[in-house]
Amino acid sequence: MTILQALAGHYDRLASRGDAPPYGFSNEKISFAILLSSDGSVVDVQSLQDMSGKKPLPGIWAVPRPVKRTSGVASNFLWDKTAYALGVKVDVAPGTSVLAEREFAAFKALHEALLADSEDEGLSAFLAFLRTWQPTDYGTLRHAEDMLAANANLVFRLDDGELQFLHDRGAARTVWANHLDKGGGSEGLCLVTGGRGPVARLHPAVKGVRGAQSSGASIVSFNLDAFESFDKLQGANAPVSERAAFAYTTALNVLLAPGSRQRIQIGDTTTVFWAEARDPDQSAAAEDLFSVLVAPPTDEEEAATVRNKLQAIADGRPLAEVAPEVREDTRFYVLGLAPNAARLSIRFWHAETIGTFAERIAQHWRDLQLKPTPWASSPPVWRLLYETATQRKAENIPPMIGGALMRSILTGTPYPRALLAAVVARVRADKDVNGVRAAICKAIIARNRRILGTAGEGVPVALQENSNDTAYNLGRLFAAYAHAERSLAERNATLRDKYAGAASATPLRVFPVLMRGYEHNRAGLAKAGGKKAGTGVRVEQAVGQIVGLLPGTGDLPVSLTLEQQARFFIGFYHQERSFFTRRDHGGEPEQLTEGEE
């Protein structure tokens, strides 16, 4: 099933439950309603804003779908901004207004053409309003300043005791439906439904993708001659019916709406997901499970529950046992979108059962496992990407890497090599070998060995004191040297600051220098006595054990590959944390704080 077909099917399910607007309508931000008397005069202006927060916010209402505006003038049906609906707009100078004659004329002309034959009381009153309203009277309206300041959208209602807006009246819906049918393009075969109908020349805008234009962007569009063929213009090059174009874009806008629980941000990729099931509760259960597996909650108790589920699935327990509320054969879709000027790029598209996705996410969790565990709860996918960014800022995450990582998780394929390169580069740049970075390195190497059969020793989850991997042992040795230096005295420029990058890349050149520095630090610890002397003995034992696994100083590698550098940092993390770990009487490791021995 294609992306557009799956989205159109999702719209049908949403519309049947009343969770999506009907054909030809769109959920838009509406701030005020103009109340009209039967003779078309303005009775009052009512605020539709949400006043529960710190500042008023527009309400979300289903209105006839908006027109696409660029630099031209085009009017919406029975709603619009003050420039169109009332003929007044904000001037260039703050706090001042000017008449919007062209906009109001377009608004009036559209409704004169569409409503001329209507006998509905409300629509007749609206026509009377348009014929008698003078934009110069705008200042007499209640909320006049607020409407301009907010650049507000307005709707209309007849003051007849009913709360129904004009665009919701049966007569108005009939007029609008007839207008849509007449306004469609030429008849053609729809690539989404397989049926014949008016082909959409332009598809409705998709809003809510981070980084895309706030007015919306398109998945399907043709705006240059180079994209067209056989004399077909715009949408005719990929014929999609008006109804199918409306259906797929409406479904996407619902998924991308603010506060949607079916939307997560992973790097530059806005990801949406949905389940295909007749029972809404079954769909919701599958969607909730996917959401917490990909982005676990921060609450400690809830995070522990998610972690236990992941571990159980990774251990091979069936989904029906781990999450009995979810049917593992429920069809599930995941779509990743990224901005591309006025259009949207598809980063990834996957359709599987929720059971398959759960198993692959659990395998991702298993690949990430590292001891000592560097996190309190399972790390969400977006959290991993921050380890690739300068200063751990979202805007510095390398482009496309988020989509590539998510794709590898959902398909069970090797992680992107760019992720390993980015993490290693960040470690070498800022000298921070934290647990999350070590876990990412470990996960990439482990998955490559399992799937691609790459050469080399298996990467350990916990400290492996008898490893024969030279890069891993060099990382351990560097951690022991750094621990000895830090235990002896605080220095402005530490061993890690000066040599971490070079030691991981060119060990033959660096480690002889490090050995001489270590001998000085070891002697200083022995002379210091007390806890420092004890630390010196512990480090010396570790160094002796590690050196016994390495080739002679002159036989150290001249350079290390990218994967070997990753193994170096994994060894560093394991060995460094071992200096802050002791075993209780039962033999279980216990984490110490730094400075405690």
N, C-alpha and C positions, 0 to 999 in steps of 0.2 A: 504494500500500500504506500502511495506517495505521501509526501508531507501535506500537500493541500487536501488530499482525500481524507487523511486522518483528522485534520483540523476541521474540515466540513462535517465529518461525522460527529466530532466532539461538539460542534455547534448545535447539531440536531438534538443531542442529549441535553445540552444546557437549556435550549429553548423550550424543550418539553417540560422541564422542571421550573421554568420561569427564571432561570439564572442568567439569561442572555436576552437582549432586546429582540423584538421581532424583525423580520426582513425589512430593510429600509430605514431602520432606526439605529441609534448609537448612544452609548452612555457618555454624556458630556457634563462638564462642570457648569452648573447654573446657579446664579447668585440671587436673582430677583425675579418677581412675577408682577406684571402690569395687570391690574384689575380694570375691566372695561364694563361700562353700562351697556344696555341694549342699543342705545343710540350711538355708541362708539366713543363716548367721552371717557376720560381716565378718572376712575373713582379713587384709586389708591395704588401705592407701590408696596409690595410685601417682600420682606427679606426671606430667602430660602437658605441662608448661610448656616453653617454649623458653628454654633457659638460656644461649644463645650471646651475648646482649647484656649490657648493664650491669645490667639487672634482669629477673627472670623475666616472660615474656609467655605468655598462653594460647595453646594450639595451636588450629588451625582444623580442625574435624571436621564431617562430614555427620551430622546428627541429625534425627529427626522435627521437622518445622517447628514453631516456637514459637507458642504462643497469643498473642492480643493482650490485653495487660493494661492496664487503666486504674487504677481504684481498687479493683476487685474482686479476688477470689481465683480463679485458674485455673491448672491444672497442665499441665505438658508431659508427653509420653509417654517414659518410660524415661530421662529426664535432666531436670535442673533445678538451681536454686540450692540451697544448704544448707537454706534455710528450708523448701522443699518436700520435698527428697529425704531430709533427715535431721532436720527439725523444729527447727532452731536458726538464729537470725539475730542480727545485731549489734544491741546495744542502743543507745539514744541516747547513753549515756556511752561514750566511746572505749575500746576494748579489752575491753568486756564483752559478754556474750551473754545472750539470753533464749530461751525456748522459743517456737516458732512453731506453735502447736497447730492453728490454722485451716488454715494452708498445708499442713502434713503430713497433716491429715485429708483435704484435697482431693486430694492426691497419692495417698494410699492408696485413696480411694474410686474414682478414675478407673481405677486398675490392677486393683482388685478386679472392676470391671465389665467391663473389656476382656479380662482374662486368666483369668477364672474357668474357662473351658472348655479352656484350653491344656494340652497334655500335654508341651510342650517342657521339657526338663530345666532349661535356663537360666531360662525364664520362671517355672517352678514354684519354683525357688530364690529368685527375686526376690519372689514372693508370700509365701514363707515369711519372707523378710527383713522385709517390710512388717508382717507380723503379729507378729513378735517384737521388732523394733527398739524400743529405748527412747531417746528424745532425750536423756534425762539421762546416757546413757553417751557422749555426743559427745566429752567431754574425753579419753577413753581412745584416741581414734583418732590415728594418725600424721597429721601435717600439719593438725591441728585448728585451730591458730591461723592458719596460712597460708590455709586455706580461707575462714575468716571475714573475714580482713583483705582478701582479694582479692575478696570477694563472688562467689566462684567458682561456675562451672557444673560439675556432676558428671555422669558417666556410670557405667554399671555393667558388670561383666564377671564371668563365671563362672570360677573358678580351676580350670580343667580342662586347663591346658597350652596352650590356644588363645588367640590374641590378639584374637579377635573380640569386639566389644562386644555387649551384649544386644540393642540396637536394630538391629544388623546381621544377627542371626540370621534365617533364612528364616521361621520361625514368627512372629517379631515383625513382620516386614515385611508378612506376610499379615494379621495382626490390624490393623495400622495402615492398610493399604489398605482393608480392609472398613469401618473406622471413618470414613475420609474419605468413602467412597461413601455411607454412611448419614447422615453429618453435613452433607451438602450441602443447599443450598436447594431450592426447587421447580424442577421441570424447565422449561427454556426454551430459546429459540434463542440460541446464543452469537453475539455480534456480531463476535467475532474469528475463529472457525473456520467459522462458518456451520452447525455441527452442533448437535444437541440434547443437553442434559446438565444436571446440577445446576448452578444458577446460584450464583455466589459472593455471599454477603451482604456480607462484608467481604473486601477484597483484602489479601494479605500486605504488610507494610511494606517500604519501600525505604530502605536505609541507605547512608550515604556521601556524601550531598549536603552540601557545606559550608554551615553556617548553619542547616540543618534540625535537627529533634530527633534526638538521638543514638539514641533507640529506634526511629527510622524514621519515614517520612512516606508519604503516599499520593498517587498520581496520580489515581485514581478513588475518590471517596468521597462519601457523602451523609449529613450529620449533622443537618440542620435540615428542618423541614416545608416551608420555602419552596423547597427544592431538589427536592422530591418531587412526583409528579403521578399521577393516576389510581389513587390508593390503593396505589401501589407503594412498598415500603419499601426504603431503602438501596440495595444493589447491584442490585435488580430494576429500578431506573430506567435502568440502562445494562447490560443482562444480559451478563455474561461468565462462561463456565463456570468451575468450580473448577480444572480442568486448565489452561485458558488463562490464568487469573489467576495461577496458580502459575508457569506458563512465563514470562510476560513479566516478573514481578517477580524471579524467580530470575536471568534473563538480565541484568537491570539491576543486581542485587546483585553479580553476577560482574564486570560492567564497572566498578562503583564500588568494588570491594574495594581495601583498602590495597595499594599497590604495583602496581596495574593499569597496564599500559602503554597502555591504551586510554581513559585518563582524563586530562584537563588542566583546570586552573582558569583561567578568563578573567573577571576581575572577580568579580562575585557569581554568575557562571554556571559550574556544574560541567558540563563537556562530555565526553560519551562518544561513541565512534565504533566502527564495526565493518564488516567486509566480508562479502559474501555470496558464498561460493565453496565448491564441493565439496571442493576440495583445501585442506587446512589451511595448507600452505606458501604457497599463492597468497593466501589471506586474510591471513596474517601479513605477507607482502611488501607488500601494499597498505596495511595498517594501519601498518606501520613507516614507509612513505614519507609517509603523511599526518602522522604524529606529528612527524617531523623537519622537514617543511615548515612546520607550524604553530608548532612550538616547537623551533627548531634547537638542537643541542647546544652546550655551552659550550667543549668541547675545540677548540682552534684548528684542528687538522688536520681534524677531523670537520666543523667549521663551514665550513671552506673548501670541502669536498666538497658540502655542502648548498647553499652559495651558488652554486657552479658549476652545480648541477642546476637551481636556480631561474632562473639567468640563461639557461641553455640552453632551458628550457621557455618562458621569456618571449620568447626570440628566435625561437620557432616550431618548434624541433626536436621531433620526435615523442617521446612518452613511452617508446615501445619502444626508442628509441636512448639516451635519458638514463638510464632504469632498466629494463633488459631483463628483470629478474626480476619485473616487475609487468605484468599484463595490463590495458591501459587501459580495457577494457570491463567490468572487475569492478564489480559493483554495490556501492555504498558508502553508508553511513548515518551521519549526524551529528545528535546530539540534545543540546540545551542545557537544563539544569534549574536552577531557582533556588528557594530556600526561600520558603514562604508559610505561616507558622504551622505547623499540623500537616499541611500539604499541600505539593505541589510544583507550581510553575508551569513551563510549557513556554516557554522563551525562544525557541527556534527548533527546527525539524525539517526536515532536508534529505536527500533521497535522489537521488543521481546516480551516475554512474560515477566511478571514481577518476581517470580521465583528465580529466574535466571539472573536478573539484575541483582537481587539480594545476594546470591552466591558469589557474583563477581565483586561486589562491594566488600563482602566478607573476606574474599581472597586478597583484595587490596589491603584490608586491615591486617591480615596475617603477614603479608609481605612487609608491612611497616613495623611490625613488632620488634621491640628493642628493649634490652634490660641493661641498666635500670630504666624503667619506663619514664620517658621524659614529659608525660602529660597526665593530667588528672582524668580527662575524658578523651574519647576517641577524637582525633583531630579532623575537623571538617576539611573538605578538599580545598576550599579557598584559603584556609590557614596555612597549608603547605606552600602556596604560591608566594606568601609574604617573605619566605626565606630566600627567594630569588631576587628580591627588590632592594635597591639602595634605600637605606634608612627604614626598611620594611614599610614603605608607603605603597598603597594600591596603585597609584599612578605610575610607579616605577617598575611594576611587574612587566617583564618582557612580553610584547604582544604575541598573541596566538598560543602561548604556552599553556594558558588555562584550558582552552578548548582541546588541545592535544592531550593534556593530562586526563581530562574528563573522558575523552574518547577511549583512551587506553584502559581506564577503569571499567567503563561500561562494556567494552568488548573483550576484556581479559587479555589484551595484547601487550607487548612490551611498552614500558613508559617511554615518553619522548627523550631522546638523548640530549635534547636542548635543556631539559630539566636538570639532568646531571651536570651538564656544563655550567649552567647558571648557578647552581648551588655551590659547586666547587669554586667557581670564580668569586662568589660572595665570601666564602670562608677565607680564601686567600687574600681578599681585599680588606675585610674587617677583622680577621683573626678570631672570629667567634665560632668555635666548634660546639654548637649546642646540640641537644638531643634530637630535636626535630630534624635538623640538617643531617645528622648522622643516620637517622631513621630513613630519610629520603634516599640517601646513598645506598644504604643496606637494601631497601626495597627494590631499587632499580637493578642492582647487581643480582639479587636473588631471583627476580622475575626473568631477567635475561638468561640466566643459567638454566632455569626451569623450562622456558619456552624455546629459546634459541640454541640451548646447549653450548653456551660459550665456555671457553676453557677457564681453568683456574679453580682454586679451592673454594668450597662453599663458604659463604659469608656468615659468621656466627651471630646469633641473637644476643648472647651475653659474652662476657670476657672469656676468650679461649687462650689459655696459657700455653698450650702445646701446639699452636698453629705453626704451620710451615710457610705461611704466606709472608714473604719478605716485606711487602708494602704495609701490611697490617702490623707486623712486629716493629717496623720503623716508626709507625704512628704511636705505638705503645711506648717505645723508647723515648720519643720526643716528649710525650706526656710525663714520663718519669723525670726527665731533665727539667722540664718546666716546673714540676711540683717541687723539686729540690730547690730551685732558685726562689720560688715564691715562699717556701717555708723558711728560708734563711733570712730574707729581707724584702721589703717592699721597694720596687724600683719603678721609675717613671716609664722607662722603655723596657718591657720584659722580653724574655726569650721568645715568647709567643709573638709579640709585636714585631720583633726584628727578623725572626727566622721561619715562621710557620709556612709562609708561601714557598720560600726557597727549599726548605727541608722536604716538603711534600713533592716538589717537582724535580730537584737535582740533589738527591741525598749524598752522592759521592763527594760533592763539593762542600757540603755543609756539615755533615755529621762529624768529621774529624775536629772541626772547630767547636762543635757542641760538646764533644767528649772532653776537651781541655777545660771548657767552662764548667762542666759538671764536676770534674775533679776538685776545682776550687770550691764549689758550693758544698760538695760532700765533706771536705775537710772543715769548712766553716760550721756545718751542722754538728759534726762530731765534737768540735771545741765548745760549742754553745751549751752542751749538756741539757738535761731536763727533757721536755717534750720534743725539742728540736733534735736532740740526739736520737730519740726514739724514731722520729720521722726519717732521719738520715739512715738508720738501720733498715727501716722498711723500704725506702727507696733503693738502697743499695742491693737488697735482696731481689727486688723487681728488676733492676738493671742487669744484675748478674744472670738472672733467669732468661731475660729477653736476649741479651748478647749471645748467650749460648745457642740460640736458635738462628742467629744471623750469620751470613758469610763473613769473612775477614773484612777489616775496614777497607782495604784496597779493592775488594771484590763487590762492594755495594753497587747498586744500579747507578748508572750515570744519570738517568732520567726515569721518570715514572709516567705511564700513560694516564689518561683521564680516569679510567676505572681504577687503576692502581692508586691514584691520588685519593679517590673516594674511599678505598680500603684503608689508606693511611689515616684518614680522619675518623673512620669508624674505630680503628684501633686506638687512636688518641682518646676518643670519647670513653671507650670501655676502660682503658687503663686509668684515665684521670678520675673517673667516678669510683674506681675500685679503691682509691686512696681515701675516699670518704664513705666507705662501706665496711662494716664489720659484721661478723656472724654471731647470732645469739646462741644459746645453749642447744637449740634444736637444729643449728646449722643453716638457718635462714638468714639471708642478707638483710642488714638494717642500714638505712641511709643515715649518714651523719651530716651535720652542717660543716661548712669549711672552717678549719681551725680546730676541729674536734678530732681526737685520735683515740 
